[in-house]
């Protein structure tokens, strides 16, 4: 009898547990699985290093089940950030796929504001580029042998202080970025140096490279504030040169206007060259 009662109690307990599972726990689990959450998803392919813009992504509702914890749920959290890997349409945005700043090899391109330009010059020999020792942030002077066919070696006033923003190997990858590189990458020698210049500087540089060799000499490396002082001094020289050119042009235009004024008679009428000759003959 006692055994029967124990079995009865056990059976009732099992039934109770089953009812709790069926009508309490299971609905809670199903509710959790079916719960919708908003996440951010790409609507197109976006390549590594590109800036994420609002038209590249959408906010969509998906089931909460098996979602990664680091999935982005708000467009505002990714807009203006940069991708660390290539993504495709339909991919979720995870925190480890984005960065506050672009990759080191193209970071300098995103700092251009329209006032200055990035321009690359070719390093034909190892010595022309300071034996491969130049790196981003250096202040250099441009030396032109046989300056514009004059036979003289000159540091043009327009190019006394310019900033290096990249040193690139033949492979297309930037060298001397400060990042850890493999042994194979370290063996690559710089092929071009990219510098930050104003339009008038870029025109002169293009002419110098087309007509002959260009050497770079290191002027300063170190504190960014100190480096900016060299650039400010160079900008001041350029501004003064432009002002002098504009003043000379204006003076020339005024001189041409004065020389070209017509001869007027007493009645304020213009006298032609033929009339002037006739008048002289009558005298």
C-alpha positions in Angstrom: 0.0 0.0 0.0 2.8 2.3 0.9 4.6 1.5 -2.3 1.4 2.3 -4.3 1.0 5.6 -2.5 4.6 6.5 -3.4 4.0 5.7 -7.0 0.9 7.8 -7.0 2.7 10.8 -5.5 5.5 10.3 -8.0 3.1 10.2 -10.9 1.3 13.3 -9.7 4.6 15.1 -9.4 5.6 14.1 -12.9 2.3 15.2 -14.3 2.7 18.5 -12.5 6.2 19.0 -13.8 5.0 18.2 -17.4 2.2 20.7 -17.1 4.6 23.4 -15.9 7.0 22.7 -18.7 4.2 22.7 -21.4 2.2 25.7 -20.2 4.9 27.8 -18.5 8.5 27.2 -19.5 7.9 26.3 -23.2 5.8 29.4 -24.0 8.6 31.5 -22.4 11.2 29.8 -24.5 9.1 30.2 -27.7 8.5 33.9 -26.9 12.2 34.4 -26.5 13.0 32.7 -29.8 10.3 34.6 -31.7 11.2 38.0 -30.2 12.1 40.5 -32.9 15.0 42.9 -32.5 16.3 45.7 -34.8 19.8 45.3 -36.3 21.8 47.1 -38.9 22.5 45.2 -42.2 24.4 46.1 -45.4 22.3 46.4 -48.6 25.3 46.3 -50.9 28.9 45.3 -51.2 31.3 47.6 -49.4 35.0 47.2 -49.7 37.6 47.2 -46.9 38.7 50.7 -45.9 35.6 52.5 -47.2 33.6 54.9 -45.1 30.1 53.6 -44.1 27.4 55.9 -45.4 23.7 55.9 -44.5 22.6 54.7 -48.0 24.8 51.5 -47.6 22.9 50.1 -44.6 19.3 49.4 -43.5 17.7 48.7 -40.1 15.8 45.5 -40.2 13.9 43.3 -37.7 15.1 39.8 -37.2 14.6 37.0 -34.6 16.7 37.3 -31.5 17.8 33.6 -31.6 21.5 33.0 -32.1 22.3 36.7 -32.8 25.9 37.6 -32.0 26.3 39.8 -28.9 28.4 42.4 -30.8 25.9 43.0 -33.6 25.2 46.7 -34.3 21.6 47.7 -33.7 21.6 51.4 -34.6 22.7 53.1 -37.9 24.0 56.1 -35.9 26.6 53.7 -34.3 28.2 52.9 -37.7 27.7 56.0 -39.9 31.0 57.6 -40.6 33.0 54.6 -39.4 35.4 52.6 -41.6 35.3 48.9 -42.6 38.2 46.6 -41.6 37.0 43.9 -44.0 35.0 43.6 -47.2 31.3 43.0 -46.6 28.4 41.9 -48.8 24.7 42.6 -49.1 22.8 41.0 -46.2 25.8 40.9 -43.9 25.3 42.0 -40.3 27.5 44.7 -38.9 29.6 43.5 -36.1 31.7 45.8 -33.9 35.0 44.0 -34.9 34.3 44.8 -38.6 34.4 48.6 -38.1 36.9 51.2 -37.0 36.8 54.8 -35.9 39.7 55.7 -38.3 40.6 54.4 -41.8 43.4 51.9 -42.2 46.9 53.3 -41.9 47.8 52.8 -45.6 45.1 55.2 -46.7 44.3 57.3 -43.7 46.0 60.4 -45.1 43.6 60.5 -48.1 40.7 61.1 -45.8 42.3 64.1 -44.2 42.3 66.2 -47.4 40.0 69.2 -47.1 40.2 70.7 -50.6 42.9 73.3 -49.8 45.8 71.0 -50.5 46.4 68.0 -52.7 48.2 64.7 -52.3 50.8 64.3 -55.1 53.3 61.5 -55.6 56.7 61.9 -57.1 58.9 59.1 -58.4 62.1 57.9 -56.6 64.4 56.9 -59.4 67.3 56.0 -57.3 67.8 54.8 -53.7 69.5 58.1 -52.8 66.8 60.4 -54.1 64.4 59.3 -51.4 66.8 59.5 -48.4 67.8 55.8 -48.8 64.3 54.7 -47.9 64.3 56.4 -44.5 61.4 58.8 -45.1 58.1 58.3 -43.4 54.8 59.9 -43.0 54.9 63.3 -41.1 58.5 64.2 -42.2 59.2 67.7 -43.5 61.4 67.7 -46.6 62.9 70.1 -49.1 62.7 69.4 -52.8 66.0 69.8 -54.6 66.0 70.2 -58.4 69.3 69.6 -60.2 69.5 71.6 -63.5 66.5 73.6 -62.3 64.2 74.3 -65.3 67.2 73.8 -67.7 69.3 76.5 -65.9 72.2 74.2 -65.1 71.9 75.1 -61.5 70.9 72.9 -58.5 68.2 74.8 -56.6 65.7 74.3 -53.8 62.7 76.3 -55.2 61.2 78.8 -52.8 57.8 77.1 -53.4 59.1 73.7 -52.3 61.4 74.5 -49.4 59.1 72.8 -46.8 56.6 70.1 -47.8 55.1 67.4 -45.7 55.5 63.7 -46.5 52.2 61.8 -46.1 53.1 58.4 -47.5 56.0 56.4 -48.8 54.9 53.6 -51.2 56.7 50.5 -52.6 56.3 49.2 -56.1 53.7 46.7 -54.8 51.4 49.6 -54.0 51.5 49.1 -50.3 52.7 52.0 -48.0 56.1 51.6 -46.3 57.3 53.1 -43.1 53.8 53.4 -41.6 54.9 52.4 -38.1 53.0 49.1 -38.3 54.5 45.7 -37.9 55.5 44.2 -41.2 56.6 40.8 -42.4 60.2 40.2 -43.5 59.2 40.1 -47.1 57.5 43.5 -46.9 60.4 45.1 -45.1 62.7 44.2 -48.0 60.6 46.3 -50.4 62.2 49.7 -51.2 60.1 52.9 -51.7 59.1 53.7 -55.2 57.2 56.9 -54.7 56.8 59.5 -52.1 53.4 61.2 -51.7 53.5 64.8 -50.3 50.9 67.4 -49.4 51.1 70.4 -51.6 49.1 73.4 -52.8 48.0 73.6 -56.5 50.8 76.0 -57.4 53.3 73.6 -55.8 51.9 70.6 -57.7 52.3 72.3 -61.0 55.9 73.1 -60.4 56.6 69.5 -59.1 55.0 68.0 -62.2 57.2 70.1 -64.4 60.4 69.3 -62.4 59.7 65.6 -62.6 59.0 65.7 -66.3 62.2 67.6 -67.0 64.7 65.9 -64.7 65.5 64.4 -61.4 64.1 65.3 -58.0 65.9 64.8 -54.7 64.4 65.0 -51.2 66.3 66.2 -48.2 65.0 65.7 -44.6 64.4 69.0 -42.8 62.5 67.9 -39.7 61.0 64.8 -38.0 59.3 64.9 -34.7 56.6 66.9 -32.9 53.5 67.6 -35.1 53.1 71.1 -33.8 56.7 71.9 -34.6 56.3 70.4 -38.1 53.2 72.6 -38.7 55.4 75.7 -38.1 57.5 74.8 -41.2 54.3 74.3 -43.3 53.0 77.7 -42.1 56.2 79.4 -43.1 56.0 77.8 -46.5 52.4 78.8 -46.9 53.3 82.4 -46.0 56.0 82.4 -48.7 53.5 81.1 -51.3 51.0 83.7 -50.3 53.5 86.5 -50.7 54.6 85.2 -54.1 51.0 85.0 -55.3 50.4 88.5 -54.1 53.5 89.8 -55.9 52.4 88.1 -59.2 48.9 89.5 -58.9 50.3 93.0 -58.3 52.6 92.8 -61.3 49.8 91.6 -63.5 47.5 94.4 -62.4 50.3 96.9 -63.0 50.9 95.6 -66.4 47.2 95.8 -67.3 47.0 99.4 -66.1 50.1 100.2 -68.2 48.6 98.7 -71.3 45.4 100.7 -70.8 47.3 103.9 -70.5 49.4 103.2 -73.6 46.3 102.2 -75.6 44.3 105.4 -74.9 43.2 107.2 -78.2 44.4 110.8 -79.1 41.5 113.2 -78.8 41.0 116.6 -80.5 39.6 119.8 -79.0 36.1 118.5 -79.6 36.9 115.3 -77.7 36.7 113.3 -80.9 39.2 110.5 -81.6 41.9 111.4 -84.2 42.9 108.6 -86.5 46.4 108.0 -87.6 45.6 109.2 -91.1 44.1 112.4 -89.9 47.1 113.1 -87.7 49.5 112.6 -90.6 47.4 115.0 -92.8 47.5 117.7 -90.1 51.2 117.4 -89.8 51.6 117.8 -93.6 49.6 121.0 -93.7 51.8 122.6 -91.0 
